[in-house]
Amino acid sequence: MKVDDVKVIGIVGAGVMGHGIAQVAARSGYRVVLVDVSQEVLKKALENIRSGPYGLQRLVEKGKMSKEEMENCMERIKISTNYESLKDVDYLIEAVPENLELKRKIFGQLDKICKKDAIFATNTSGILVSSIATAVERKDKFIGMHWFNPAPVMKLIEVVRGALTSNETFEITVELSKRFGKVPIPANDAPGFFTTRFINSWLIEAIRLYENGIAGIREIDEMCKLAFGFPMGPFELMDLIGLDTVLHIAEYLYEETKEKHYAPPIALKKLVLSGYIGDKKLKFGSKGGWYDYYGIKK
């Protein structure tokens, strides 16, 4: 199989990352099959692809895309709640929540449905690729393809080979990433890879500094932007990523490494358990994020 053989991209999970990846793939000229268990989530995904904060309508307004191009792009995206609709995809990207057993269950089902030469990629932000790959027979065609939020904007894709990932699968993934307009960079298969270990350490430390009364949420965000030149502060970034995702990653890294600095802070657990899992404009069903919970004006 060669990258030119990839015509149809399957995406499982229509949340923030899933619909963002679908948008990139469709804009790159690929036909897309976007699958989720909820028709409501799928409809919301299409709305976000068309007119969300990073949607195609903004490109039209900026003169970077015509209305006709936008409509053609939208037509290339098909939605479904049935895994059978993925049986003919050439390259499949999983973008469901950071739960190892959930990912294994989904890939185990898809391994029996999808054609044998289809490549499977997990968008996990830190779970061992080799661990997820135990659910499938096609371990040579299994790889980590870690995108960054928001997918239509962020350039990096962290490409992670599992223990049995073939050179062919790796090379196709690297070339496909480039055709998506991204910059693929390889990382070794370890809990959190590089980017997630690095960023989660920063996010968790920001929460602890807040819990210890060193500075407030808004103040920490402003200092990080002004002192370090970051486009977003840690609490703003967590609202975008999703507090539930940050919590899952922290729990996983702590469980795998037993290093205390990865352990999730109480404040993070409290918000997630209360339904505050991030920016409610992006996270379907969320009550909001840090700023909403504490009533802080942005």
N, C-alpha and C positions, 0 to 999 in steps of 0.2 A: 504493500500500500504506500502511496505517495500523497503529499499534501494536496496535490491537484485532484486527487480522488475524493477529497472532502467537499461535499456539496450541501449536505443537510446537517445542521447542528441541533442536537437535542439538549434541552436544559431542564433539569429536575429541580423544582423550587422556584417560585415566582415572587419571592420576597425582594428586599432591597437589592441584594447582589444578583439574584437570578434574573430579574427583569432588566437590570443594568447590563448584564452580559448579553441578554437577548437583543437588546437595543444595539450594542456594539456589533454583534454578529450580523444582524439584519442590515445595518448600515454598511457593513463591509461586503454586502452582496450575497450572503448566504441565506438559504431558506432555514427557518427556525421552527422547531416544535417545542413549545414551552408547556411544561406539565406541572400541575400542583393538585393537591387533594381537594382544594376548594375553588369552586367556580367564582365565588365572590373575590377571592384573592387574585385570581387570574384577570378578572375584569378590572380590578384596581391596578394591576400590573400594566395592562394596556393603556389605561388612563395616564399612568406615570410616564410610560414610554413616549406617549404623544405630547402630554402637556405638563409633566411634573417639573420639579426644580432643575433637572438636567435633561429634560425631554427634547424631542425633535422640534417642537414648536418654537423653542428658543433659538434653535439654529436657523429656522426660517425667518424669525424676527431680526436676526443679526445678519441675514443675507448670506449665510453659509450653506443653505440648502433651500431648494425650491419647494413649493407646496406639493408639486407632482412627485418629487423625490421622496418627500415625507410619506405620501400616500403609498407609493411603491414599497417603501421600507416597511410600513405597517402591514401591507398585504403579504409580505414574506414571513410574517409571524403567525403561526397557528397555535391555538391554545387547546388544551385537553386535560381532563381529569383521569384519563386512562393510560396506563403505562404501555399498552399495546400500540399506541400511536407512535411509540419510539422504535418500533421494530426495524425500521429501515434507515435510521440515522447513521451517519458515518462517524461522527465524533460526538460523544455525550459528556456533558459537564454537569456534575451534581453540585447544587448550591442550597442544601438544606441546613438546618441548625446544627451547631457543633455538638453532635451527640454520636458517639462511636457506634453504638448498637443500631441507631436509626440508619446511619449511613450503610452499615453492613447489611441490614435488612433490605434496603432499597437496591443496593448493588447486587445482592443475591438474587432478587427477583428479575432485575434487568438483564443479568447474565444469561437467563433462560429465554428472554424475549428478543433482545437485540441481535442483529446478525453477527456472526462470529468474528468478522474482521473489524468491527467497530471498536474504536479506542474509547476507553473510559477515563475521564479525568475528574478528580475530586477538588473542589474549591475550598477544602478545609484550610483553615488559617493556622493550624498547628498540630492536628492529630497525626500520628505516624502514618504515612502513606502505606507502608508495608502492613500495618495493622488493619487498615480498611480493606486492603487488597485480599486478605484471607477469605473474603466472602465470595470471590469469583474464581473461575477457572482460568480466565484470560489474564493472568498476572503479568505477562509480558506486555500486554496492551493496557496496563493500568499505570496512571501517573498523577502526580499532584500538580494542579494548575491554580496557584493562589493569586486571585485578583484582589484589587484594592478598591475601597469605597470612596467616592462614587465611581463605578466601573466605566461610565462613558468619559470620565475626565482623567482619572489616574493612569499613568503610563506603565507602571511596573507590573509584570507578571512574574511571580517567583515560581520557577519550574523545579519540581522535586521528584527525583527518581525513587521508586520503591526498590526493594532488594532485587526484584526480578524484572524490572522495567527494561524493555529492549532498546537498543540504540535507535531503531526505526521509530518507535513510539516517541522517544525523546526528541528526535530531529523533527518529526512532524509537528509536535507540540510547539517547539521553538519557532518553526516557520509559520505555523498558523497564528501564533501570537503576534508575529510581525505583520501578518496580513490584516490583523485586527487593528493595526496601528499602535501596538504596544511594544515595550522593551522587555524581552524575556531574559531573566538572569537565573542561573542555576543555583540551588542550595541543597545541602545534604539532608537526608531524611533523619530528623531528630525531633522530639517534642518541641513545637513552636518554631521550628526551622530557625532562620535568623530574624526576620522582620517581626514576627509575633512575640518572640521572647524580648526583643528590644523594646517594642512599643508598649507591651503590656506592663513591663517593669516601670516604665515612665508613668503610665496611667494609674497603676496601683499606688505608686509612691505619691502621686498628686492627691489621691483620695486620703491617704494616711496623713499627709501634711494638713489637709483640711480638717480631718478628724481630730488632730492634735492642736487645732486652733492657731496654726502658724499663719494662715491667710484664708480669706473667703474664696468661694467658688469663682465669682466674677474676677476677683483680684488675681487669683492664680492664672486664670485664662489670659488676662491682660498682660501679666508679667511675662508669661511664656512667649506671647506674640511680640511684645516690645523688646524683651531682652535677647531672645534667640531667633527672632525673625520667622517664627512658625506662623502659617496662615490661620491656624486654629489652636485654641488652648486645649488642654487635656479633657476638660469637662464638655466643651463643645464637640470635641472629636468623639467622645464616648456617646453623646446624644446622637451623633451621626452613624457611628458603627452599630450601636445598639447595646444597651447596658446588659441585656441578657447574653449577648455574644461575649462581651468582656468578662462576665461572670463565668461562663462556661470555659473560656480559655484559661482563666486564673485557676479554676478548680482542677482542670486537666493538667496544667503545668505543675501545680503543687503535688498532685497525686503521683505524677510520673517522676518528678525530681526530688520531692520531699524537701525542697528549699523553701524556707519560711517566707522569703520576700515575695514569692509568687502567690501566697495564700490570699484569698479574696477578703477585703475589709468588710466589716459589718454594715457600713453605710450602703455599700453596693448591693449586698444581699437584700437589705431592707427595701430598697427601691424596686428591685426586680420582683420580689415577692408581692409587692403592693401594686404591680401592674405598670410601673414606670420603666419602660424598656427602651426609651429613646424618643427621638423626634417623631411626634405623632403624624406629621405630614409625610413621613417616609416609612415608619414602622406601623404596619396595619394592626389596629387593635390596642395600640399603646395609649397610656394616659399622658405621656410626655416623658421628659428626661429630667436631668438635674435642675435645670432652671425652672421648669414647671413645678416640680415637687416642692422646691423651696420658695416659690413665688418671686423669683429674681427676674427682672426685666432685662432682655438682651439689648 
